[in-house]
Amino acid sequence: MRVAVVGVQGDVEEHVIAAKKALKNLKVDGEVVATRKAGVVSKSDAVIIPGGESTTISRLIFSDSIADEIVQIANEGKPVMGTCAGLILLSKYGDEQVAKTNTKLLGLMDIWIKRNAFGRQRESFQVKLNVKGIGEYDAVFIRAPAIVKVKENVDVLATFEDYIVAARQNNVLALAFHPELTDDTRIHEYFLRMSIR
C-alpha cells in the first residue's frame, strides 16, 4: 500500500511519521511518501493533504496538476484525507475569505466551510472530542477552519461548540484539527482502513 502526503507546505513530515506508525499498527505493508511532484499521487492508494496555508497550498497543487490527481484518485474510490487547510481544499463551498483570496477548491465534499473559525494562531487549543468510529480523542486545533453546514450525504463524525470539526463523505475524510500532532494514531488508522476493502 502506498500513501502519498502532499508535501507542498504544512505538517508534512508529521503526517508521514503518523501514517507509517498507523500502517505498522494495522500490520499492513506499505510506504508513505511526501511529494511535491505530479505523477506520485495518481500512483498511490491513499492521499493526505496536510494543514498549512490553504491559499498557498491551493496555488501550488493546481499549478503542478497535483490537484487533478487528487480528484482522480478520489473519483476512483481511494481515500483522501484533508486536515485543517486540507479540509478547506476538500470543500465545495468556501466562505468570503476563500472568495477574497481566490483560493481554488477541489470540491470533493458537499460541505460549507469557515476559515479561521476559532480565531488566529495564538488561539490554538487542545480539546477532547467524541469522534464517531473512534471514541474520545485529544484534538489539537491551530488557527483551525470549521464546517458550518453539510448536505445529507455527508457523515458528521465530530462537533465542537456550534461547528462540525470532522466529517466523511464516502472515501473523503475532512478534519479541522491536526491528528499528526499527537501520539494517537487512531485517526490515521481509521483513514487507512478506508482503503483496505
Secondary structure per residue as TSV (DSSP state, phi and psi in degrees):
chain	resnum	aa	ss	phi	psi
A	1	M	-	360.0	134.6
A	2	R	E	-118.0	126.1
A	3	V	E	-111.5	125.9
A	4	A	E	-100.9	134.9
A	5	V	E	-110.5	120.6
A	6	V	E	-66.5	114.5
A	7	G	-	-102.7	30.7
A	8	V	S	-79.3	-26.4
A	9	Q	S	-171.8	158.5
A	10	G	S	96.4	-161.0
A	11	D	S	-79.6	61.2
A	12	V	H	-68.6	-54.4
A	13	E	H	-61.9	-37.8
A	14	E	H	-63.3	-38.4
A	15	H	H	-68.3	-38.5
A	16	V	H	-60.1	-47.8
A	17	I	H	-63.1	-46.3
A	18	A	H	-63.4	-41.4
A	19	A	H	-67.7	-37.2
A	20	K	H	-63.1	-44.4
A	21	K	H	-62.0	-41.6
A	22	A	H	-63.9	-41.8
A	23	L	H	-60.1	-43.2
A	24	K	H	-63.4	-44.5
A	25	N	H	-62.7	-34.2
A	26	L	T	-83.7	-4.1
A	27	K	T	57.6	44.3
A	28	V	-	-112.4	129.1
A	29	D	-	-74.0	132.6
A	30	G	-	-177.4	177.3
A	31	E	E	-132.6	153.1
A	32	V	E	-122.2	122.9
A	33	V	E	-123.7	132.8
A	34	A	E	-87.8	135.7
A	35	T	E	-138.5	143.3
A	36	R	-	-118.3	5.0
A	37	K	S	-114.4	150.1
A	38	A	T	-67.4	152.4
A	39	G	T	99.4	-12.1
A	40	V	S	-94.1	-47.7
A	41	V	G	-57.9	-41.8
A	42	S	G	-64.7	-21.2
A	43	K	G	-101.2	14.7
A	44	S	-	-105.2	163.3
A	45	D	S	-95.5	-14.5
A	46	A	E	-160.6	154.4
A	47	V	E	-138.5	142.3
A	48	I	E	-117.6	131.1
A	49	I	E	-108.0	108.6
A	50	P	-	-73.0	176.5
A	51	G	-	-72.9	-176.1
A	52	G	S	141.3	-143.4
A	53	E	-	-109.4	114.3
A	54	S	H	-60.5	-37.5
A	55	T	H	-63.8	-43.6
A	56	T	H	-66.0	-48.0
A	57	I	H	-58.9	-45.8
A	58	S	H	-57.4	-49.0
A	59	R	H	-59.0	-44.2
A	60	L	H	-70.3	-41.1
A	61	I	H	-73.9	-30.4
A	62	F	H	-77.3	-31.0
A	63	S	H	-75.5	-24.6
A	64	D	T	-102.7	10.8
A	65	S	T	59.1	14.4
A	66	I	H	-65.7	-34.3
A	67	A	H	-56.9	-45.4
A	68	D	H	-60.7	-38.2
A	69	E	H	-69.3	-36.6
A	70	I	H	-63.8	-45.5
A	71	V	H	-62.1	-41.2
A	72	Q	H	-60.7	-48.9
A	73	I	H	-71.8	-30.2
A	74	A	H	-62.7	-43.1
A	75	N	H	-67.4	-22.4
A	76	E	T	-81.7	-3.5
A	77	G	T	89.9	7.6
A	78	K	-	-82.0	148.6
A	79	P	-	-71.3	140.0
A	80	V	E	-129.2	129.5
A	81	M	E	-122.7	133.6
A	82	G	E	-121.6	131.2
A	83	T	E	-116.3	136.8
A	84	C	T	55.3	-108.5
A	85	A	H	-59.2	-31.9
A	86	G	H	-61.5	-35.7
A	87	L	H	-60.5	-44.5
A	88	I	H	-57.3	-46.4
A	89	L	H	-67.2	-28.2
A	90	L	H	-73.0	-19.8
A	91	S	E	-76.6	158.0
A	92	K	E	-89.8	-26.7
A	93	Y	E	-126.2	112.0
A	94	G	-	-91.4	179.0
A	95	D	-	-103.4	-168.9
A	96	E	H	-65.3	-29.1
A	97	Q	H	-67.5	-38.4
A	98	V	H	-63.5	-42.7
A	99	A	H	-65.5	-44.8
A	100	K	H	-63.1	-35.5
A	101	T	T	-92.5	3.2
A	102	N	T	53.2	40.7
A	103	T	-	-78.1	119.4
A	104	K	-	-78.8	134.0
A	105	L	-	-105.3	154.0
A	106	L	-	-76.6	-25.8
A	107	G	-	66.7	35.1
A	108	L	-	-91.8	-12.7
A	109	M	E	-129.9	141.5
A	110	D	E	-82.0	66.8
A	111	I	E	-132.3	151.2
A	112	W	E	-107.7	131.2
A	113	I	E	-119.0	163.2
A	114	K	E	-129.7	119.0
A	115	R	T	-69.9	150.0
A	116	N	T	46.4	45.7
A	117	A	T	-62.9	-26.8
A	118	F	T	-109.8	18.8
A	119	G	-	98.9	-170.7
A	120	R	S	-83.1	-173.2
A	121	Q	G	-54.3	-42.2
A	122	R	G	-70.1	-13.6
A	123	E	G	-91.0	28.0
A	124	S	-	-70.4	149.3
A	125	F	E	-158.3	167.4
A	126	Q	E	-123.9	138.2
A	127	V	E	-147.9	149.6
A	128	K	E	-82.4	127.1
A	129	L	E	-116.4	154.7
A	130	N	E	-101.5	107.7
A	131	V	E	-101.4	122.8
A	132	K	T	-56.9	129.5
A	133	G	T	86.2	-6.2
A	134	I	T	-128.0	-42.1
A	135	G	E	104.0	-155.0
A	136	E	E	-70.2	133.6
A	137	Y	E	-143.0	132.9
A	138	D	E	-83.3	108.9
A	139	A	E	-104.4	135.7
A	140	V	E	-102.1	121.6
A	141	F	E	-110.3	127.2
A	142	I	S	-129.8	110.5
A	143	R	S	43.8	50.6
A	144	A	-	-82.6	147.6
A	145	P	-	-83.2	179.6
A	146	A	E	-151.6	162.8
A	147	I	E	-96.8	127.1
A	148	V	E	-99.8	-19.9
A	149	K	E	-159.4	147.3
A	150	V	E	-134.8	156.7
A	151	K	-	-81.7	166.1
A	152	E	T	-68.0	-14.1
A	153	N	T	-85.0	3.9
A	154	V	S	-103.6	130.3
A	155	D	E	-91.4	117.3
A	156	V	E	-80.1	123.0
A	157	L	E	-101.2	-27.0
A	158	A	E	-159.7	147.0
A	159	T	E	-129.4	156.1
A	160	F	E	-146.3	129.6
A	161	E	T	54.1	-128.0
A	162	D	T	-97.6	12.4
A	163	Y	E	-113.3	154.7
A	164	I	E	-90.4	128.3
A	165	V	E	-118.3	-3.2
A	166	A	E	-151.8	134.2
A	167	A	E	-151.9	155.9
A	168	R	E	-135.6	136.2
A	169	Q	E	-127.8	105.4
A	170	N	T	54.8	-112.1
A	171	N	T	-98.8	13.9
A	172	V	E	-116.4	128.6
A	173	L	E	-120.3	128.6
A	174	A	E	-124.1	130.7
A	175	L	E	-129.4	134.6
A	176	A	S	-79.7	-17.8
A	177	F	S	-105.9	-177.0
A	178	H	-	-114.2	89.9
A	179	P	G	-67.8	-19.3
A	180	E	G	-76.6	-10.2
A	181	L	G	-97.0	11.0
A	182	T	S	-123.3	169.0
A	183	D	S	-85.9	-2.1
A	184	D	-	-85.2	114.0
A	185	T	-	-96.4	10.4
A	186	R	H	-62.2	-33.6
A	187	I	H	-68.2	-43.5
A	188	H	H	-63.9	-36.4
A	189	E	H	-66.1	-43.4
A	190	Y	H	-57.4	-45.7
A	191	F	H	-62.8	-46.9
A	192	L	H	-66.8	-33.2
A	193	R	H	-64.9	-22.5
A	194	M	T	-63.1	-22.8
A	195	S	T	-98.6	-10.1
A	196	I	-	-92.6	89.7
A	197	R	-	-80.1	360.0
